[in-house]
Amino acid sequence: MAAVVVFDIGETLIDYGNPLSWVTLYRPALERVDRACGLGLAEEDFSSAMEVLRKYNTRLCPRTREVSADEIFQEILDGWHRPGGPREAMKREFFAFFKRNDPRPYPDVPDALAKLKRAGVRTAALSDVAYGEDSESALADIGEIAAYIDLPLTSRDIGWRKPDGRGLLYIAERLREDVRELVFVGNEEKDVLCARAAGAVSVLIDREGRRPDYGQAYTIPSMDGLFDILQERR
């Protein structure tokens, strides 16, 4: 089997139940922030905050260099002329809104990770965070499967977002493995491009049967298909 399998997190390991782009959810998320933090926001405050969020929405404005949530929410506060506002509480409430559906692993994930562990296959996670969310907060979402992930990382840890391949190169270096022996499993085009940029093996998980062609080496409908690939690469 492969020496290391790396997984994307959102919609690969964990089902969040959110759209890939959060634009339509900015307003209710900010309303939660307003209520929880007692800000008393005016309409123009909501509008200016949503403009900042759009600026950092990587589906609208692609970027590979990562930023921090501190930067983003400080920019929002500065736009409100409240530079000393409750930035930490705002971050907490904003990201909590997007986890209100109680994110959980897909049903096939715990068994697959346990099987990899029993086979002695090392695992890592490489996830782009939304709006610079702190790694500790983002990685809390893997909860019950955390014990199966040897090296969990986010774009905040790396400083770069997919499709930049530096995250996989970093994982290969940390685990002292040839990056060509890494198998990277993700659900989006940027995951495939990231693997290809680093020289790793790309596996697209296509749970919805969309059958896109991003140039991936393999496509699987569920985690069960991963083991055929690993056996093939022995």
Sequence and secondary structure as in RCSB ss.txt:
>XXXX:A:sequence
MAAVVVFDIGETLIDYGNPLSWVTLYRPALERVDRACGLGLAEEDFSSAMEVLRKYNTRLCPRTREVSADEIFQE
ILDGWHRPGGPREAMKREFFAFFKRNDPRPYPDVPDALAKLKRAGVRTAALSDVAYGEDSESALADIGEIAAYID
LPLTSRDIGWRKPDGRGLLYIAERLREDVRELVFVGNEEKDVLCARAAGAVSVLIDREGRRPDYGQAYTIPSMDG
LFDILQERR
>XXXX:A:secstr
  SEEEE  BTTTEE  S SS GGGHHHHHHHHHHHHT    HHHHHHHHHHHHHT TTTS  SB   HHHHHHH
HHHHTT TTS HHHHHHHHHHHTTTT  EE TTHHHHHHHHHHTT EEEEEE  GGG  HHHHHGGGGGGGGG S
EEEEHHHHSB TTSTHHHHHHHHHTT  GGGEEEEESSHHHHHHHHHHT EEEEE TT     SS SEEESSGGG
HHHHHHHT 
